[in-house]
């Protein structure tokens, strides 16, 4: 298990755990980041990621990427 920030580009991974305050978890869940969801890292620049989750491309800051474990 590792934070999403450390995942390589093009890797298809499964979300194992999401940490943070309930409001943060709810926000991520609204975007499709839920335990068991498949996620693919599209690109990474300075710790910020663009990922594909449930058919949508979403940009994540480094702090949010550290709250999602794959």
Wavefront OBJ file of the C-alpha trace (Angstrom):
o trace
v 0.000 0.000 0.000
v 1.328 3.446 -0.964
v -0.014 6.978 -1.448
v -1.291 7.705 -4.951
v 1.385 10.401 -5.296
v 4.060 7.680 -5.546
v 2.335 5.723 -8.333
v 3.924 5.632 -11.753
v 2.414 7.070 -14.913
v 0.218 4.581 -16.743
v -0.221 2.288 -13.742
v -3.738 0.953 -13.211
v -4.340 0.647 -9.479
v -7.170 -0.016 -7.040
v -7.996 2.380 -4.214
v -7.465 0.579 -0.903
v -7.924 3.363 1.651
v -8.761 7.055 1.874
v -7.691 9.081 4.903
v -8.597 12.550 6.135
v -11.445 14.480 7.654
v -14.994 13.311 6.867
v -15.553 16.363 4.648
v -12.445 15.521 2.588
v -13.514 11.886 2.237
v -16.997 12.969 1.144
v -15.562 15.369 -1.452
v -13.299 12.668 -2.879
v -16.215 10.199 -2.926
v -18.282 12.721 -4.917
v -15.476 12.784 -7.497
v -15.447 8.968 -7.724
v -12.552 8.209 -5.398
v -14.015 5.341 -3.354
v -12.449 2.193 -1.938
v -12.365 -0.495 -4.617
v -12.411 1.920 -7.573
v -9.828 1.448 -10.323
v -7.644 4.452 -11.035
v -4.993 5.186 -13.666
v -2.333 7.897 -13.397
v -2.291 9.876 -16.663
v 0.432 12.405 -15.820
v 2.421 13.813 -12.919
v 4.047 17.239 -12.628
v 5.683 18.386 -9.372
v 3.558 15.996 -7.299
v 0.287 17.112 -8.892
v -1.539 14.357 -10.769
v -4.049 13.907 -13.535
v -5.847 10.616 -13.048
v -8.584 8.660 -14.757
v -11.228 7.410 -12.336
v -14.588 5.988 -13.438
v -14.144 7.315 -16.962
v -13.310 10.905 -15.938
v -10.001 12.729 -15.885
v -9.460 14.602 -12.645
v -6.579 16.783 -11.479
v -5.386 16.256 -7.911
v -3.024 18.373 -5.871
v -0.169 16.754 -3.999
v -1.983 17.016 -0.648
v -5.058 15.146 -1.938
v -2.902 12.545 -3.677
v -1.297 11.780 -0.303
v -4.728 10.962 1.210
v -5.526 8.225 -1.323
v -3.799 4.874 -0.815
v -3.502 2.286 -3.563
l 1 2 3 4 5 6 7 8 9 10 11 12 13 14 15 16 17 18 19 20 21 22 23 24 25 26 27 28 29 30 31 32 33 34 35 36 37 38 39 40 41 42 43 44 45 46 47 48 49 50 51 52 53 54 55 56 57 58 59 60 61 62 63 64 65 66 67 68 69 70
